[in-house]
């Protein structure tokens, strides 16, 4: 069996409505970058033991890309979606947004290359807490992370 790339893993997970819904909630309500969430889930499946330092680096990189590129693209795409005359513009912006997300996921995968494997089970939640450390003080965030773990565990 070949190992999924982070991009392939992310695409497969994103097809699940329950996973997409929880990821978008993390993004929109708690400002947790979806790319960091997907990278954390991917690392838990490899499996690599949860690593706070790597989690911080992944989160920092994703936050920069999110702030500088993805959020502005998303805002313009959402504005274009509200205008019937801007359908083609929305489609092109959506393609640019998807490409930016692919590039970011590739960067995060490269950053995670040195993560040591383990033969012990690794919980998805342990990795998610590395990229969403505020969960310890925010019950809503913690509950959303747990709901995401349940959705992922239900994934085929």
ABEGO torsion letter per residue (X at the ends): XBBBBAAAAAAAAAABAAAAAAAAAAAAAAGBBAAAAAAAAAAAAOBBBBBAAAAAAAAAAAAAAAAAAAAAAAAAAAAAAABAAAAAAAAAAAAAAAAAAAAAAAAAAAAAAABBBBABBBBAAAAAAAABAAAAABAAAAAAAAAAAAAAAABX
